[in-house]
């Protein structure tokens, strides 16, 4: 196993552990606190608006900015690599 693979597996394990450390207690709190009932009520009684309104437009622009930022990062990382000679 190469050094990069060992490093990557350790980082992935650390991130997974950190995520579970944060998510599991929050989920247990939300399940026992009645937050799930409030969320269900909010979804059930939400006003339905037709069409692709102003909020949808902002959401679409935000999504486009995020995708553009990810593509820019990938492009910069790929251009920063030097080919072994």
Secondary structure, DSSP 8 states (H G I E B T S, - for coil): --HHHHHHHHHHHHHHHHHHHHHHHHHHHHHHTTHHHHHHHHHHT-----SS-HHHHHHHHHHHHHHHHHHHHHHHHHHH-----
